[in-house]
Every structure is written in structure tokens, then in C-alpha cells.
């Protein structure tokens, strides 16, 4: 057990460093397994020698960011911690090569790095996690990359049309118009990676297809990158039907959030069933993302945490 002291003479720098509700400080303590205290214009770090060395390195980098910009996001703190600890490995330096993007697309958390690595190394990948963890966006980015480099001939984006408390029957328009809102998030991801005119051309030529899950029955897709989004709302029979659409030289990514199932209570989720049933098969990977992988607005992570189930022991402590 050793101790290191870092000077932080400006109180406002400490407040920025700690983050909202001390979330940055808690991350340092949890990820680096050190005890961090403050007083008299300094931070004191205690722990095992290698952990303290890593923690002081992280804190020096964060201090420079705060003094340079006057702010520090939770995502930036995670990136610095992961860079110093080597959690990301080589995959963090790998940019996803899409056709058009305003910013480079790279993994921003350790979980996202594992997810990208799994997709590149396996033909079937299941991804479970809450909203904002990049499950759909990164899968679409890798599909676009594969299309650009001619590793595949077709991208197929799929979603089950299951209502989250609403009814399709009350929506205006024909069936295509009724289904379109369910497919919109997939198109939004595409539009950030491929120019609008190119997407239209690809869709007209059937190079990119965005379809409801029910329309997949009876097909076999060769040389395709197939993504099933919101897969927690697929039944077991639908999941079996979907997975068996895979043809030669194809890749499938199945993503969803097991806590947001909109199926009737007596109907089991095909996503949860498939991850258990297929986990031991070679070439199949299951990646679990969590609140630490959320890269949307800071409040999204706190909202997800607030809706997490509280165990009995926690309830008793609160009483």
C-alpha cells in the first residue's frame, strides 16, 4: 500500500474533475481500485503501487483537460481511464471506415471496443444493453464498412413491428406508412454514414433493404450483413426464422434491451432465449453492454440507473 499526493490549488478545478454527483471520482475509485481523498488543495491517492501509478497518471491527464477547457465530461474521463489501463487494446485505434461521416466512428468505451471486435471476428453476434450504448449505430457502421470494402453485397436492416403500448391500427396510411416509424431509427443511423442520394440509389437497387421482421420469412440471404434491431420484441419462433435466413458469406448482428420487452406477458423473448441456447456454438458471440457504455447525453446514464431494479437488501437500507 502506497500513497501519492497531487496538488489541486483551485477548488473549481476539483469540482469539475469530480463531475456531477462525483460520478468521475467514483469511476476512478471503482476502475482503478484506489482510495481518493481531498483536502488542503490536494488529492491523496492510496492503494497498491501499480494502481496508484495508473491513478496518478489518469488524474494528471484529467487535470490538464480541466485547466485547458474548464470542463470534463464523464465520457472523456472513461476514455482517459481506459487509455491508461489499456482496457481498449488495439481495437480502440481502429476507426470504422464508413462512406461519409462528420466525425470519425470509433469505440468510445471498453464495452463498445469488445462489441466491435466480436462483430469482426464472428458471423453471429448478440448484443444486449440499454439505450444509448451504440448497439445499433456501431452494427450499422460495420455493415457500411463491409459494403464499402466489398466484403458483402447487401445490407439488410430488420426490426419487429411490436407496439410499445400503441396500436398500429390507429396510425394513418397504408401498411408501409404504418411500419415506417419502427424502421426510422435504422435509417437515421444510415444517414449519418452515407450521403442521402447514395442511400436512395442503394435502396432502389436493393443493395440496402430496411424491412419488418415478418417480411424475412422464406428468404435466404447470401453475402449480406443482416442486423436485427430491438430483438427483445421477437418471439422464439420469429428468432429461429430470422437466424436461419443466414446464407453463405453472411454476417448477422442481433441487438436489443432485455429490460424493454413489449411482448405479451405470457410470450418469451426470442433474444433472451437465443443468447442462452446458442452461447456455446463456435462463431457465435454474446456481448453485454451496460450503463457505463452509454454515450448519449449524461442524463441518459442516470435515467437508466434510476430505472434499475433495487434488490431487497438495498430496499431495507433505504427504509
C-alpha positions as CSV (number, residue, x, y, z in Angstrom):
1,X,0.0,0.0,0.0
2,X,1.4,3.4,-1.1
3,X,0.3,7.0,-1.2
4,X,0.6,9.8,-3.7
5,X,-0.3,13.5,-3.5
6,X,-1.3,15.7,-6.4
7,X,-1.7,19.4,-5.9
8,X,-5.1,21.0,-7.0
9,X,-4.9,24.5,-5.7
10,X,-8.1,25.7,-7.4
11,X,-11.3,24.5,-5.8
12,X,-13.3,25.0,-9.0
13,X,-11.0,22.6,-10.8
14,X,-11.7,19.9,-8.2
15,X,-15.4,20.4,-8.6
16,X,-15.2,20.0,-12.4
17,X,-12.9,16.9,-12.0
18,X,-15.3,15.2,-9.6
19,X,-18.2,15.6,-12.0
20,X,-21.9,15.6,-11.4
21,X,-22.7,13.8,-8.1
22,X,-19.0,12.8,-8.0
23,X,-19.5,10.4,-10.9
24,X,-16.0,10.9,-12.3
25,X,-14.4,10.4,-8.9
26,X,-16.5,7.2,-8.3
27,X,-15.3,5.9,-11.7
28,X,-11.7,6.4,-10.7
29,X,-12.2,4.6,-7.4
30,X,-14.1,1.7,-9.0
31,X,-12.0,1.2,-12.1
32,X,-8.5,1.8,-10.6
33,X,-9.2,0.2,-7.2
34,X,-7.8,3.1,-5.3
35,X,-9.0,5.4,-2.5
36,X,-9.0,9.1,-3.4
37,X,-9.5,11.8,-0.8
38,X,-9.0,15.6,-1.0
39,X,-8.1,18.4,1.4
40,X,-5.8,21.4,1.7
41,X,-5.7,21.9,-2.1
42,X,-4.5,18.4,-2.9
43,X,-5.8,14.9,-3.9
44,X,-4.4,12.0,-2.0
45,X,-4.4,8.6,-3.7
46,X,-3.9,5.4,-1.7
47,X,-3.8,1.8,-2.9
48,X,-1.5,-0.9,-4.3
49,X,1.6,0.5,-6.1
50,X,0.6,-0.2,-9.7
51,X,-2.9,1.1,-9.2
52,X,-1.7,4.3,-7.6
53,X,0.7,4.9,-10.5
54,X,-2.1,4.5,-13.0
55,X,-4.5,6.7,-11.0
56,X,-2.0,9.5,-10.7
57,X,-1.4,9.3,-14.5
58,X,-5.1,9.5,-15.1
59,X,-5.5,12.4,-12.7
60,X,-2.7,14.4,-14.3
61,X,-4.3,14.0,-17.7
62,X,-7.7,14.9,-16.4
63,X,-6.2,17.9,-14.6
64,X,-4.7,19.1,-17.9
65,X,-8.1,18.8,-19.6
66,X,-9.8,20.7,-16.9
67,X,-7.3,23.5,-16.8
68,X,-7.3,23.7,-20.6
69,X,-11.0,23.7,-21.3
70,X,-12.7,24.3,-17.9
71,X,-14.9,21.2,-18.3
72,X,-14.7,17.4,-18.2
73,X,-17.4,15.0,-19.4
74,X,-17.9,11.5,-18.0
75,X,-17.2,10.1,-21.4
76,X,-13.8,11.9,-21.5
77,X,-13.0,10.5,-18.1
78,X,-13.8,7.0,-19.2
79,X,-11.6,7.4,-22.3
80,X,-8.6,8.5,-20.3
81,X,-9.1,5.7,-17.7
82,X,-9.4,3.1,-20.5
83,X,-6.4,4.5,-22.4
84,X,-4.1,4.4,-19.3
85,X,-5.3,1.0,-18.1
86,X,-5.1,-0.5,-21.6
87,X,-8.6,-1.8,-21.5
88,X,-9.3,-0.9,-25.1
89,X,-6.3,-2.7,-26.5
90,X,-5.6,-2.4,-30.3
91,X,-9.3,-2.1,-31.2
92,X,-9.5,1.5,-29.8
93,X,-7.2,2.7,-32.5
94,X,-9.3,1.1,-35.2
95,X,-11.6,3.6,-37.0
96,X,-14.7,2.2,-38.7
97,X,-14.3,3.2,-42.3
98,X,-17.8,4.3,-43.4
99,X,-18.6,6.2,-46.6
100,X,-19.4,9.6,-45.2
101,X,-19.4,10.8,-41.5
102,X,-19.0,14.2,-39.9
103,X,-16.7,12.7,-37.2
104,X,-14.6,9.5,-37.1
105,X,-16.5,6.5,-35.8
106,X,-14.5,4.7,-33.2
107,X,-15.5,2.8,-30.0
108,X,-15.8,5.2,-27.1
109,X,-16.0,2.7,-24.2
110,X,-14.3,-0.6,-23.4
111,X,-17.7,-2.4,-24.0
112,X,-18.0,-0.9,-27.4
113,X,-14.5,-2.0,-28.3
114,X,-15.3,-5.6,-27.3
115,X,-18.6,-5.3,-29.3
116,X,-16.8,-4.2,-32.5
117,X,-14.1,-6.9,-32.1
118,X,-16.8,-9.5,-31.6
119,X,-18.6,-8.5,-34.8
120,X,-15.4,-8.5,-36.8
121,X,-14.4,-12.0,-35.6
122,X,-17.8,-13.8,-35.5
123,X,-20.6,-14.4,-38.0
124,X,-23.3,-14.2,-35.4
125,X,-23.3,-11.7,-32.6
126,X,-25.9,-10.9,-29.9
127,X,-25.7,-7.5,-28.2
128,X,-27.7,-6.8,-25.1
129,X,-27.7,-3.4,-23.4
130,X,-29.7,-0.3,-22.5
131,X,-30.5,2.6,-24.8
132,X,-27.5,4.8,-25.8
133,X,-24.8,2.1,-25.8
134,X,-24.4,2.2,-29.5
135,X,-25.7,-1.3,-30.2
136,X,-27.5,-0.4,-33.5
137,X,-25.2,2.5,-34.6
138,X,-22.0,0.5,-34.4
139,X,-23.5,-2.5,-36.1
140,X,-24.8,-0.3,-39.0
141,X,-21.3,1.4,-39.2
142,X,-19.6,-2.0,-39.5
143,X,-22.2,-3.1,-42.2
144,X,-21.4,0.1,-44.2
145,X,-17.7,-0.6,-43.8
146,X,-18.2,-4.1,-45.1
147,X,-20.2,-2.9,-48.1
148,X,-17.6,-0.2,-48.9
149,X,-14.8,-2.8,-49.0
150,X,-17.0,-5.2,-51.0
151,X,-16.9,-7.9,-48.3
152,X,-20.7,-8.2,-48.7
153,X,-23.2,-7.3,-51.5
154,X,-26.1,-6.3,-49.4
155,X,-27.2,-4.7,-46.1
156,X,-30.5,-5.8,-44.6
157,X,-31.8,-3.9,-41.6
158,X,-34.7,-5.5,-39.7
159,X,-37.0,-4.7,-36.9
160,X,-40.0,-6.4,-35.3
161,X,-43.2,-4.3,-35.6
162,X,-44.3,-4.7,-32.0
163,X,-46.2,-1.8,-30.4
164,X,-44.9,-0.3,-27.1
165,X,-48.3,0.4,-25.8
166,X,-49.6,1.8,-29.1
167,X,-51.7,0.2,-31.8
168,X,-50.6,0.1,-35.5
169,X,-54.3,0.1,-36.5
170,X,-54.8,3.7,-35.4
171,X,-51.8,5.0,-37.4
172,X,-52.7,6.7,-40.7
173,X,-51.7,5.4,-44.2
174,X,-51.1,2.1,-45.7
175,X,-49.1,-0.8,-44.2
176,X,-45.8,0.8,-45.4
177,X,-46.6,4.0,-43.7
178,X,-47.7,2.2,-40.5
179,X,-44.4,0.2,-40.4
180,X,-42.1,3.2,-41.3
181,X,-41.9,4.6,-37.7
182,X,-40.5,1.3,-36.5
183,X,-37.7,1.4,-39.1
184,X,-36.9,5.1,-38.8
185,X,-34.0,4.6,-36.2
186,X,-32.2,2.3,-38.6
187,X,-32.5,4.9,-41.4
188,X,-31.3,7.6,-39.1
189,X,-28.1,5.7,-38.4
190,X,-27.5,5.1,-42.1
191,X,-28.0,8.8,-42.9
192,X,-25.0,9.7,-40.7
193,X,-22.7,7.4,-42.6
194,X,-23.9,7.5,-46.3
195,X,-24.9,10.5,-48.3
196,X,-28.7,10.8,-48.8
197,X,-28.6,10.4,-52.6
198,X,-26.4,7.3,-52.3
199,X,-28.8,5.7,-49.8
200,X,-31.7,6.3,-52.2
201,X,-29.7,4.7,-55.1
202,X,-28.8,1.7,-52.9
203,X,-32.3,1.2,-51.8
204,X,-33.7,1.4,-55.3
205,X,-31.1,-1.2,-56.4
206,X,-31.9,-3.4,-53.3
207,X,-28.3,-3.0,-52.0
208,X,-29.7,-1.7,-48.8
209,X,-33.0,-3.1,-47.5
210,X,-35.0,-2.0,-44.5
211,X,-37.8,-4.4,-43.6
212,X,-40.0,-5.5,-40.8
213,X,-39.1,-8.9,-39.3
214,X,-42.3,-10.6,-40.7
215,X,-41.1,-9.9,-44.2
216,X,-38.0,-12.1,-43.7
217,X,-39.8,-15.4,-43.9
218,X,-38.9,-17.8,-46.7
219,X,-35.7,-15.9,-47.7
220,X,-32.0,-16.9,-47.8
221,X,-29.5,-14.1,-47.8
222,X,-26.0,-14.7,-49.2
223,X,-23.1,-12.2,-48.9
224,X,-25.2,-10.0,-46.7
225,X,-24.8,-8.1,-43.4
226,X,-28.1,-8.5,-41.6
227,X,-29.0,-6.5,-38.4
228,X,-32.0,-7.3,-36.3
229,X,-32.7,-4.3,-34.0
230,X,-35.0,-4.2,-31.0
231,X,-34.7,-8.0,-31.0
232,X,-36.1,-8.3,-27.5
233,X,-39.5,-8.0,-29.2
234,X,-39.0,-11.0,-31.4
235,X,-40.7,-14.2,-30.3
236,X,-38.7,-17.5,-30.1
237,X,-40.3,-18.8,-33.3
238,X,-39.6,-15.4,-35.1
239,X,-35.9,-15.5,-33.9
240,X,-35.4,-19.0,-35.2
241,X,-37.0,-18.0,-38.5
242,X,-34.7,-14.9,-38.7
243,X,-31.4,-16.7,-37.8
244,X,-32.0,-19.4,-40.3
245,X,-32.1,-16.7,-43.1
246,X,-28.3,-16.6,-43.0
247,X,-26.7,-17.6,-46.3
248,X,-23.1,-18.1,-47.4
249,X,-20.6,-15.4,-46.5
250,X,-23.2,-13.6,-44.4
251,X,-23.0,-11.9,-41.0
252,X,-25.8,-11.3,-38.5
253,X,-25.9,-8.9,-35.6
254,X,-28.9,-9.2,-33.2
255,X,-29.3,-6.3,-30.7
256,X,-31.8,-5.4,-28.0
257,X,-32.5,-4.4,-24.5
258,X,-33.8,-7.3,-22.3
259,X,-35.4,-4.8,-19.9
260,X,-37.6,-3.2,-22.6
261,X,-39.7,-6.2,-23.8
262,X,-43.1,-5.2,-25.3
263,X,-44.3,-8.7,-25.9
264,X,-47.4,-10.0,-24.1
265,X,-46.5,-11.2,-20.6
266,X,-47.0,-14.9,-21.5
267,X,-44.7,-14.7,-24.5
268,X,-41.0,-15.3,-24.1
269,X,-38.4,-13.1,-25.8
270,X,-36.6,-14.7,-28.6
271,X,-33.5,-12.6,-27.9
272,X,-33.1,-13.9,-24.3
273,X,-33.8,-17.4,-25.4
274,X,-31.3,-17.4,-28.3
275,X,-28.4,-16.0,-26.2
276,X,-28.8,-18.9,-23.8
277,X,-29.5,-21.5,-26.4
278,X,-26.6,-20.6,-28.8
279,X,-23.9,-19.3,-26.5
280,X,-21.7,-22.4,-26.8
281,X,-21.7,-22.6,-30.6
282,X,-18.4,-21.7,-32.3
283,X,-18.7,-18.5,-34.3
284,X,-21.4,-17.0,-32.1
285,X,-20.6,-14.2,-29.6
286,X,-22.8,-12.5,-27.0
287,X,-21.8,-9.1,-25.7
288,X,-23.4,-7.4,-22.8
289,X,-23.2,-3.6,-22.6
290,X,-24.3,-1.6,-19.5
291,X,-24.8,1.9,-18.3
292,X,-21.0,2.6,-18.4
293,X,-21.2,2.2,-22.2
294,X,-23.9,4.9,-22.7
295,X,-22.5,7.7,-24.9
296,X,-25.6,9.8,-25.2
297,X,-26.4,12.8,-23.0
298,X,-25.1,12.5,-19.4
299,X,-28.7,12.3,-18.1
300,X,-29.4,9.1,-20.1
301,X,-27.0,7.1,-17.9
302,X,-28.6,8.5,-14.8
303,X,-32.1,7.7,-16.1
304,X,-31.1,4.1,-16.9
305,X,-29.6,3.8,-13.4
306,X,-32.8,5.2,-11.8
307,X,-34.9,2.5,-13.5
308,X,-32.6,-0.4,-12.5
309,X,-34.4,-2.8,-10.2
310,X,-33.4,-2.4,-6.5
311,X,-32.7,-5.6,-4.6
312,X,-34.2,-6.4,-1.2
313,X,-31.1,-5.5,0.8
314,X,-30.9,-2.1,-0.9
315,X,-34.6,-1.6,-0.1
316,X,-34.0,-2.4,3.5
317,X,-31.1,0.1,3.7
318,X,-33.3,2.8,2.3
319,X,-36.1,2.3,4.9
